[in-house]
Amino acid sequence: MKVRFNSTQGFILALLIHVLVVGLLVMSSFDTEKSIKPESVETEPQVMNAIVIDQGKIKAEAKRLEEAEKKKQDDQTKRKQEAIDTERKRKAEEKKLAELKQQQKELEQKRQQEEKAHKAAEQERVQQEKLHLEEEQKKQADELVKLEAEKHQKEQEQKKLKEEQLKKEALIQAEAEKKRLEEEAHQKAEADKKAKAEADAKRRADEDQKRRNAEMAVEEAARAKEVAGGFYGKIASQVKRNFNIRGFKSGLKCVLEIRMVPGGDVISVNVIESSGDSRFDRAAEIAAQKASPLPVPDDKKIFDQYFRTVRFRFNPG
């Protein structure tokens, strides 16, 4: 069988259990201190003070639990009242909402009627404006066609005048260009004629100068060759004077190549065609070196052309 308790009985039962637990804890603490601490005069007052403090806590806890239970009951009562108030407000709002919906429906019907009337009036106004606009547009189109025709006629007249003007200008330019080309052709012909005459004169002058230069070169070459021929004999004679012919058989000859610097100093002597007797060849080389400086012309141009390297057949006999 189950035992049922109301809220007051439950509160009292909970309070008794709480007091019992606190009392057991206090007694346990007292026994523990008694077993650990030695007996003294001060022990008894300390135990009495602890019992007084614990009783205050018990009363405070009982009061707190009673207040909590009261607050709980007050909260339950408050929630019930709030639920009643909420339900009352909900019903009032539903009623108000239904009234608002009805008003809105009536207003919407009125608005639709007014809108329909306004739309019909607007359509009539738009139709009238459209007709008026079409008439204005037709007038403007007719005026535009007229203006375009006048404009086209003026453009054609201006185009014709411009073409005639361009033709006149083209004729004038063509005449001027023809005259300019004729003048240029005349000037070019005169310039070509003058250039040809100058070129012919220059060519003749160049030919005369070349001819004179050639004649002078021939004369100079002949003179240089004549001068050189005289010095060749002198060189051969001076080499012979320095050659000792004793000890060599007669009829021996060799070709000597002598290189000199301006002034006639000999820098080298070579036998380029042997006599067949090496002693004779060697003696001829020594005689050419002893004969240095050899007689040469003072004219540097003749020296450079004929005497830097001299070859001659040496015949001491």
Order of alpha helices (4+ residues) and beta strands (2+ residues): alpha-alpha-beta-beta-alpha-alpha-beta
